[in-house]
Amino acid sequence: MPSSRDLLDDARRVISEVTPQQVAGDRSTRTLIDVRERNEFEEGHIRGAAHLSKGFIEVQVEDRVPDKSTPITLYCAGGTRSLLAARALRELGYTDVRSMSGGFSGWKQAGLDFEIPRVLSVEQKRRYSRHLLIPEVGEEGQRRLLDAKVLLIGAGGLGSPAALYLAAAGVGTIGLVDFDTVDDSNLQRQIIHTRERIGMKKTESARIAIEALNADVTVVQHNEMLNVSNAQQLFEQYDIIVNGCDNFPTRYLANDVALFARKPLVDGGIFRFEGQVTTVIPFASPCYRCRYPSPPPPDEAPSCAEAGVLGVLPGIVGILQATEVVKLIIGIGEPLTGRLLHIDALDMRFREFRVPRDPNCPVCGENPTITEPIDYEGFCMMPAGIATEAVPVGA
């Protein structure tokens, strides 16, 4: 029977060991996996490392790293478990696997950065248990949600379902930009508000509903109109922007400032029975101006207030926006970048349109002509028969 030393010596003959300094230098090019137990990982780990304990790595690694040519570096507490785990991965067919000598102890002794993650409470583990059961989310994904900050432009038709579902999912900070008050005509679709709160500021009404749903969520109220003077400062406080406005000045301003601030923007629109959703990753995917470089004349299309909207439609679009946000926060799936999802509620058809980046886009193109936010006045209609909803347009 080989001794433990024999097993380690055998592993060292086939597995390369690298120092913590070498690992720090190539973190951007290699997948880093912590093979310690969950409790060790929660006490502190290398920033960006995935967790797969040694006892389960052989049965779980193919789900987390399906491509066996992926460069992988493993580490444990002192370098022993990771060496043996690396040998096991080699036997599974992974071709580029290394082990970090000295382990996490050596990493800390070298003065390299690490993080101590948020630990979910017993109550949170129970509340988010359905998330924790999904390998793509798990505790790490839930912690990311709790640490995330999302800004919703508008607390109306689209903002209502988006805010409620983001709060239910555990997004830790939700900012709301809206200067309007609750009106009885809102209640046909703006489900975050109630009859008892008619006349109340929409941000305050939304805060009451969100906090009643989830005490983990901090609601930040911005009782103001989004404009040139405040947009940049507001966007910089958040990780992701959700656009639920219904007027041209706000729509173009949100697009431009999200790009300038390099914040992902999840954009939604509704009109009568139709809706649309897309996601903009600054300078990596097409933006709103790639489709519509400048606002059309005010009389080209009717406003949402003039044409109406089916009350359930904002729920569909707002929930799709919330889904995009959750995916972006956790880092899973494929976002709607370069794609426009169109919903026809009457025929219940979902169609996808590919949208390329425009090299001549005035904001994100090769030679941009717009380099600072612009306030557009007098445009409150939507292009091509599509309007959005949430920030008022005076109707």
C-alpha positions in Angstrom: 0.0 0.0 0.0 1.5 3.4 -1.0 1.9 5.8 1.9 0.5 9.4 1.8 4.0 10.6 1.1 4.2 8.2 -1.9 0.9 9.6 -3.2 2.1 13.2 -2.9 5.4 12.4 -4.6 3.5 10.7 -7.4 1.3 13.7 -7.8 4.2 16.1 -8.0 5.7 14.1 -10.9 2.6 14.9 -13.0 1.4 18.2 -11.6 3.1 21.6 -11.8 3.2 23.6 -8.5 3.3 27.4 -8.7 3.9 30.0 -6.0 1.2 32.4 -4.7 3.0 35.2 -6.6 2.8 33.3 -9.9 -0.9 32.7 -9.3 -1.5 36.4 -8.5 0.2 37.2 -11.9 -2.0 35.0 -14.0 -5.4 35.2 -12.3 -6.9 36.8 -15.4 -6.0 33.9 -17.7 -6.7 30.9 -15.5 -9.7 29.5 -13.6 -8.9 29.5 -9.9 -10.6 26.9 -7.7 -10.6 26.7 -3.9 -10.8 23.0 -2.9 -11.1 23.5 0.9 -14.3 22.8 2.8 -17.2 25.3 2.7 -16.5 26.7 6.2 -12.9 27.3 5.3 -13.9 29.1 2.1 -16.3 31.3 4.0 -13.6 32.4 6.5 -11.7 33.9 3.6 -10.6 33.1 0.1 -8.7 34.5 -2.9 -10.9 37.1 -4.7 -12.5 35.6 -7.8 -12.0 32.0 -6.8 -14.7 29.4 -7.4 -15.4 26.9 -4.6 -15.4 23.1 -5.2 -14.4 21.1 -2.1 -11.9 18.3 -2.8 -14.5 15.6 -1.7 -16.9 16.6 -4.5 -14.6 18.1 -7.2 -14.5 14.9 -9.3 -18.3 14.8 -9.6 -19.0 18.5 -9.9 -16.1 19.9 -11.9 -17.5 19.0 -15.3 -20.6 21.1 -14.6 -18.5 24.1 -13.6 -15.7 23.7 -16.1 -17.0 21.7 -19.1 -14.0 22.5 -21.4 -11.2 20.2 -20.3 -8.6 22.4 -22.0 -9.4 25.3 -19.6 -6.3 26.4 -17.7 -7.0 25.7 -14.0 -5.2 26.5 -10.8 -6.2 24.7 -7.6 -5.4 25.8 -4.0 -6.2 24.6 -0.5 -5.0 25.6 3.0 -1.4 24.4 2.7 -0.9 22.9 -0.8 -1.6 19.2 -0.1 -5.3 18.7 -0.9 -5.0 20.9 -4.0 -2.1 18.7 -5.3 -4.1 15.5 -5.0 -7.2 17.2 -6.4 -5.2 18.4 -9.4 -4.0 14.8 -10.0 -7.6 13.7 -10.0 -8.5 16.3 -12.6 -5.7 15.1 -14.8 -7.1 11.6 -14.6 -10.5 13.0 -15.7 -8.8 14.4 -18.8 -8.1 18.0 -17.8 -4.9 19.0 -19.6 -3.7 22.2 -17.9 -4.0 21.9 -14.1 -1.7 23.4 -11.6 -1.6 23.4 -7.8 -0.6 26.4 -5.7 2.2 25.6 -3.2 1.7 26.9 0.3 -2.0 27.2 -0.2 -4.1 30.0 1.2 -1.8 30.3 4.2 1.1 31.0 1.8 -1.1 33.5 -0.1 -1.8 35.5 3.1 1.8 35.3 4.3 2.9 36.8 1.0 0.6 39.8 1.7 -1.7 39.2 -1.3 -5.3 40.4 -1.3 -8.1 38.2 -0.2 -11.8 38.6 0.7 -14.0 37.4 3.6 -17.4 36.8 2.0 -20.7 37.6 3.4 -22.0 34.6 5.3 -25.7 33.9 4.9 -27.7 33.8 8.2 -29.9 30.8 9.0 -32.9 33.0 8.1 -31.4 33.9 4.7 -30.5 30.3 3.9 -34.1 29.4 4.5 -35.5 32.4 2.6 -33.3 31.9 -0.5 -33.2 28.1 -0.3 -34.5 27.6 -3.8 -31.6 29.7 -5.1 -29.1 27.8 -3.1 -30.2 24.6 -4.6 -29.3 25.8 -8.1 -25.6 25.1 -8.8 -25.4 28.2 -11.1 -26.5 30.4 -8.2 -25.7 28.8 -4.9 -24.5 30.7 -1.9 -21.9 32.6 -3.9 -24.5 33.9 -6.3 -26.9 34.8 -3.5 -24.1 36.8 -1.8 -23.6 38.7 -5.1 -27.2 39.5 -5.2 -27.2 40.8 -1.6 -24.1 42.9 -2.3 -25.5 44.3 -5.6 -26.8 47.9 -6.2 -29.4 48.4 -8.9 -31.0 51.7 -10.0 -34.5 51.7 -11.5 -35.5 54.7 -13.6 -39.1 54.9 -12.9 -41.4 53.3 -10.2 -44.3 52.7 -12.5 -45.4 50.1 -15.0 -42.0 48.5 -15.7 -40.4 49.6 -12.4 -43.1 47.9 -10.3 -42.6 44.3 -11.3 -38.9 44.7 -11.8 -38.5 46.2 -8.3 -40.6 43.6 -6.6 -38.9 40.6 -8.2 -35.4 42.0 -7.7 -36.3 42.6 -4.0 -37.7 39.1 -3.7 -34.5 37.7 -5.2 -32.5 39.5 -2.6 -30.8 42.4 -4.5 -29.4 44.3 -1.5 -29.8 47.9 -2.6 -32.5 49.2 -5.0 -32.5 52.8 -6.0 -35.6 54.4 -7.4 -35.7 57.6 -9.6 -39.2 59.0 -9.9 -40.7 62.4 -9.1 -44.4 61.5 -9.6 -47.1 60.7 -7.1 -49.5 57.7 -7.2 -52.7 58.2 -9.2 -55.7 56.0 -9.4 -55.1 55.6 -13.2 -51.7 53.9 -12.3 -53.3 51.0 -10.5 -54.3 49.2 -13.7 -50.7 48.2 -14.2 -48.3 49.7 -11.5 -48.7 46.8 -9.1 -46.3 48.1 -6.5 -48.8 50.8 -5.5 -52.2 50.5 -3.7 -55.4 52.5 -3.3 -54.3 53.5 0.2 -51.2 55.2 -1.2 -52.9 57.3 -3.9 -51.3 60.8 -3.7 -48.1 59.5 -2.1 -44.7 59.8 -3.8 -44.1 56.8 -6.0 -40.7 56.2 -4.5 -42.1 56.2 -1.0 -45.0 53.9 -2.0 -42.5 51.5 -3.6 -40.3 51.6 -0.5 -43.2 50.5 1.7 -44.0 47.6 -0.6 -40.4 46.4 -1.0 -39.6 46.6 2.7 -42.8 44.6 3.5 -41.6 41.9 1.0 -37.9 41.7 2.1 -36.2 43.3 5.0 -32.8 42.5 3.5 -33.3 45.2 0.9 -32.2 48.8 1.3 -34.4 51.2 -0.8 -32.8 54.5 -1.8 -35.3 57.1 -2.9 -34.4 59.7 -5.5 -37.4 62.0 -5.7 -36.2 63.9 -8.7 -36.3 63.9 -12.5 -33.3 62.4 -14.2 -31.5 65.1 -16.0 -28.0 66.2 -17.1 -27.1 67.7 -13.7 -27.8 64.5 -11.7 -27.6 61.5 -14.0 -23.8 60.8 -13.9 -23.7 61.2 -10.1 -26.7 58.8 -9.6 -25.4 56.1 -12.0 -22.0 56.0 -10.4 -23.6 54.8 -7.2 -25.0 51.6 -8.7 -23.8 48.5 -10.5 -26.6 48.1 -13.1 -29.2 50.5 -14.5 -32.8 49.5 -15.4 -34.5 51.8 -17.8 -38.3 52.0 -17.4 -38.9 55.6 -18.6 -41.6 56.7 -21.0 -40.2 59.8 -22.6 -37.4 60.6 -25.1 -35.3 63.0 -23.0 -34.9 60.4 -20.2 -34.4 57.5 -22.6 -31.6 59.0 -24.5 -30.1 60.5 -21.4 -30.1 57.1 -19.7 -28.5 55.4 -22.6 -25.7 58.0 -23.0 -24.8 58.3 -19.3 -24.8 54.5 -18.8 -22.2 54.4 -21.5 -20.2 57.2 -20.1 -20.3 55.6 -16.6 -19.7 52.2 -18.1 -22.7 50.7 -16.4 -24.8 47.9 -17.9 -28.2 49.1 -18.9 -31.3 46.8 -19.2 -33.8 48.6 -21.4 -37.5 47.9 -21.7 -40.4 49.3 -23.6 -44.2 48.8 -23.9 -47.0 50.1 -26.2 -50.6 48.8 -26.3 -50.0 45.0 -26.7 -46.3 45.1 -27.6 -43.1 45.1 -25.6 -39.4 44.9 -26.1 -36.3 44.2 -23.9 -32.6 44.5 -24.6 -29.4 44.7 -22.6 -26.6 47.2 -23.3 -23.0 46.4 -22.1 -21.1 49.7 -22.7 -18.8 49.6 -25.8 -19.3 45.8 -26.1 -22.8 45.6 -27.5 -25.1 48.0 -29.5 -26.7 50.8 -27.5 -30.1 52.5 -28.0 -28.5 55.1 -30.4 -27.2 52.3 -32.6 -30.8 51.7 -33.4 -32.1 55.3 -33.1 -29.3 57.8 -33.4 -31.5 60.8 -32.5 -35.0 61.4 -31.3 -37.7 61.6 -34.1 -40.1 64.6 -34.5 -42.6 64.9 -31.6 -45.6 64.1 -33.9 -44.2 60.9 -35.3 -45.8 58.5 -32.8 -48.4 58.7 -30.0 -47.5 58.7 -26.4 -48.3 55.8 -24.1 -50.9 58.0 -22.3 -52.6 58.7 -25.7 -52.5 55.2 -27.1 -52.9 53.1 -23.9 -51.3 49.9 -22.8 -52.6 46.5 -21.7 -52.3 46.3 -18.0 -50.6 43.0 -17.8 -48.0 43.7 -20.4 -45.6 45.8 -18.2 -45.5 42.8 -15.8 -44.1 40.6 -18.6 -41.5 43.1 -19.7 -40.6 44.2 -16.2 -40.0 40.6 -15.1 -37.8 40.0 -18.2 -35.8 43.0 -17.2 -35.4 41.7 -13.7 -34.3 38.4 -15.1 -31.6 40.1 -17.1 -30.4 42.0 -14.0 -30.1 38.8 -11.9 -28.1 37.1 -14.6 -25.7 40.0 -14.9 -25.2 40.2 -11.2 -24.5 36.4 -10.8 -22.6 36.1 -14.0 -24.7 33.3 -15.6 -26.4 32.7 -18.9 -26.4 34.9 -22.0 -27.7 38.5 -21.7 -29.8 40.1 -24.4 -26.8 41.9 -25.8 -27.0 42.5 -29.5 -30.5 41.1 -29.4 -33.9 42.8 -29.1 -36.6 40.6 -27.7 -40.1 41.6 -29.0 -43.3 40.5 -27.3 -46.7 40.5 -29.0 -49.2 39.8 -26.2 -52.2 39.5 -28.5 -50.7 36.6 -30.5 -48.4 35.6 -27.6 -45.4 35.5 -29.8 -41.8 36.2 -28.8 -39.5 37.2 -31.6 -35.8 38.0 -31.4 -34.1 40.5 -33.7 -30.3 40.8 -34.0 -29.0 44.3 -33.6 -25.4 45.0 -34.7 -23.3 47.8 -33.3 -23.2 50.9 -35.5 -19.6 52.0 -36.1 -21.1 55.4 -36.8 -23.1 55.6 -33.6 -22.8 59.1 -32.2 -22.0 57.8 -28.7 -20.4 54.3 -28.9 -19.1 54.4 -32.5 -15.5 54.7 -33.7 -15.7 58.5 -33.9 -18.3 59.6 -31.3 -19.8 63.1 -31.7 -21.6 63.0 -28.4 -19.2 62.9 -25.5 -21.3 64.4 -22.7 -24.9 64.1 -21.6 -27.5 66.1 -23.5 -30.9 67.2 -22.3 -33.5 66.8 -25.1 -36.7 68.8 -24.5 -40.0 68.5 -26.3 -39.7 64.8 -27.2 -42.2 62.6 -25.3 -43.3 60.2 -28.0 -41.8 56.8 -28.8 -40.3 55.8 -32.1 -41.7 53.2 -34.4 -44.8 52.6 -32.3 -43.0 51.5 -29.2 -43.4 53.5 -25.9 -42.2 52.8 -22.4 -43.7 53.5 -19.1 -42.8 54.7 -15.6 -41.4 58.2 -15.5 -44.4 60.6 -16.3 -44.6 62.7 -19.4 -47.2 65.1 -18.1 -50.2 62.8 -18.8 
